[in-house]
Amino acid sequence: MIAEACQGLEGTAPQTILEETRRNLYDGISLDELALAPILAARTLVETEPNYTFVSARLLLDKLRREALSYVSGRAEQATQADMATRYAEYFPDYLGKGIAAELIDPELQRLTSSASPPPSSRSGIRNSSIWGCRRSMTAISCTSNAMCLSCRRRFSCALPWG
């Protein structure tokens, strides 16, 4: 994971993060603290190389992705960013089902995503966006022409970027 987080970032080295991580470990460290250790180690290296900011962010995303996948599947799971390109289509309906069952997501979203036909280069999904007219910076579920704010449930006609 650390090597992937450093990939393509000039001036960063996985070995440096590992060494810094080892310096900060101690007997009795919890699993949560152990998962945070490389993120914090990369963050301390930002002063020496600004690109460690991106490494730290990537490591945090890995941790969050691991937590989300594990929660939705009910067992420990892990996937890299590259893996998610193929796993997202499988994960997203399970995510919606879990959110609907917990009454945190409007069931209407499942209907919208099952009937949406996104561009061939992408799949339906959640995008973070600021849409003019909504009271909040929002997370929206979108297809090619419709979006729904998950905060205030307003519907919008828009074209959120699919990149």
C-alpha positions as CSV (number, residue, x, y, z in Angstrom):
1,M,0.0,0.0,0.0
2,I,2.8,2.4,0.9
3,A,4.6,1.8,-2.4
4,E,1.4,2.4,-4.4
5,A,0.8,5.6,-2.4
6,C,4.2,6.9,-3.4
7,Q,3.8,5.9,-7.1
8,G,4.3,8.7,-9.5
9,L,5.3,11.2,-6.8
10,E,8.8,12.6,-7.2
11,G,10.9,12.8,-4.1
12,T,8.9,10.3,-2.1
13,A,10.1,6.8,-1.0
14,P,8.2,4.0,0.7
15,Q,11.2,3.0,2.7
16,T,11.4,6.5,4.3
17,I,7.8,6.2,5.4
18,L,8.3,2.6,6.8
19,E,11.4,3.8,8.8
20,E,9.4,6.7,10.3
21,T,6.4,4.4,11.0
22,R,8.7,1.9,12.9
23,R,10.1,4.7,15.0
24,N,6.6,5.6,16.2
25,L,5.4,2.0,17.1
26,Y,5.3,0.8,20.7
27,D,4.2,-2.3,22.6
28,G,0.4,-2.5,23.1
29,I,-0.4,-0.3,20.0
30,S,-4.1,-0.8,19.0
31,L,-5.0,-1.9,15.5
32,D,-6.6,1.5,14.8
33,E,-3.4,3.3,15.8
34,L,-1.3,0.9,13.7
35,A,-3.5,1.7,10.7
36,L,-2.9,5.4,11.3
37,A,0.9,5.1,11.8
38,P,2.0,5.2,8.2
39,I,-0.4,8.1,7.5
40,L,1.0,10.2,10.3
41,A,4.5,9.2,9.3
42,A,4.0,10.5,5.8
43,R,2.5,13.6,7.2
44,T,5.6,14.4,9.3
45,L,7.7,14.1,6.1
46,V,5.8,16.9,4.3
47,E,8.4,19.4,5.6
48,T,11.2,17.6,3.7
49,E,9.1,17.0,0.5
50,P,5.7,18.5,-0.2
51,N,4.7,15.5,-2.3
52,Y,4.3,13.5,1.0
53,T,1.0,15.5,1.4
54,F,-0.3,13.4,-1.5
55,V,1.2,10.2,-0.1
56,S,-0.5,10.9,3.3
57,A,-3.9,11.6,1.5
58,R,-3.6,8.3,-0.5
59,L,-2.8,6.3,2.6
60,L,-5.8,7.8,4.4
61,L,-8.0,7.0,1.4
62,D,-6.8,3.4,1.6
63,K,-7.7,3.2,5.3
64,L,-11.2,4.7,4.6
65,R,-11.7,2.4,1.7
66,R,-10.8,-0.6,3.8
67,E,-13.2,0.5,6.5
68,A,-16.1,1.0,4.0
69,L,-15.5,-2.2,2.2
70,S,-15.3,-4.2,5.5
71,Y,-18.5,-2.6,6.9
72,V,-20.6,-3.2,3.8
73,S,-19.4,-6.8,3.2
74,G,-19.4,-7.7,6.9
75,R,-15.8,-9.1,6.8
76,A,-12.3,-7.6,6.6
77,E,-11.7,-6.5,3.0
78,Q,-9.1,-4.3,1.4
79,A,-8.7,-3.0,-2.2
80,T,-6.3,-0.6,-3.8
81,Q,-7.5,2.4,-5.8
82,A,-6.7,0.4,-9.0
83,D,-8.8,-2.5,-7.7
84,M,-11.8,-0.3,-7.1
85,A,-12.1,0.6,-10.8
86,T,-13.4,-3.0,-11.3
87,R,-15.0,-3.5,-7.8
88,Y,-17.0,-0.3,-7.6
89,A,-19.9,-1.6,-9.8
90,E,-20.2,-4.6,-7.4
91,Y,-19.8,-2.5,-4.2
92,F,-22.1,0.4,-4.9
93,P,-25.4,-1.6,-4.9
94,D,-24.4,-3.3,-1.7
95,Y,-23.6,0.1,-0.2
96,L,-27.0,1.5,-1.2
97,G,-28.7,-1.6,0.2
98,K,-26.9,-1.3,3.6
99,G,-27.7,2.5,3.7
100,I,-31.4,2.0,2.8
101,A,-31.7,-0.8,5.5
102,A,-30.2,1.6,8.1
103,E,-32.7,4.3,6.9
104,L,-29.8,6.6,6.0
105,I,-30.4,6.6,2.3
106,D,-33.6,7.3,0.4
107,P,-34.8,4.1,-1.4
108,E,-35.5,6.3,-4.4
109,L,-31.7,6.4,-5.1
110,Q,-31.6,2.7,-5.7
111,R,-34.3,3.0,-8.3
112,L,-32.5,6.0,-10.0
113,T,-29.2,4.2,-10.2
114,S,-30.7,1.0,-11.5
115,S,-32.4,2.8,-14.3
116,A,-29.6,5.3,-15.1
117,S,-27.4,4.7,-18.2
118,P,-24.2,6.5,-17.6
119,P,-21.6,7.1,-20.3
120,P,-19.7,4.0,-21.3
121,S,-16.5,5.3,-19.8
122,S,-18.0,5.4,-16.3
123,R,-20.6,4.0,-14.0
124,S,-23.2,5.7,-11.8
125,G,-21.9,6.8,-8.5
126,I,-21.6,9.4,-5.8
127,R,-19.8,12.5,-6.7
128,N,-18.8,15.4,-4.4
129,S,-19.9,18.6,-6.0
130,S,-21.1,22.1,-5.3
131,I,-24.2,22.6,-7.3
132,W,-25.4,26.2,-7.7
133,G,-28.7,26.6,-5.9
134,C,-28.2,24.0,-3.2
135,R,-27.7,25.3,0.3
136,R,-24.7,23.0,1.0
137,S,-21.6,21.6,-0.6
138,M,-23.3,18.3,-1.4
139,T,-22.9,14.7,-2.2
140,A,-25.1,13.8,-5.0
141,I,-26.1,10.7,-6.7
142,S,-26.2,11.3,-10.4
143,C,-26.8,9.9,-13.8
144,T,-26.1,11.7,-17.0
145,S,-28.9,14.3,-16.5
146,N,-30.3,14.1,-13.0
147,A,-28.8,14.5,-9.5
148,M,-30.3,14.4,-6.0
149,C,-28.7,16.1,-3.0
150,L,-28.3,13.6,-0.2
151,S,-28.4,16.4,2.4
152,C,-31.6,18.3,1.4
153,R,-33.0,15.8,-1.2
154,R,-33.5,18.5,-3.8
155,R,-33.4,17.3,-7.4
156,F,-31.3,19.0,-10.0
157,S,-30.8,18.8,-13.7
158,C,-27.1,18.9,-14.2
159,A,-24.1,17.3,-15.7
160,L,-21.7,16.3,-13.0
161,P,-18.2,15.5,-14.3
162,W,-17.6,11.8,-14.8
163,G,-13.8,11.9,-14.7
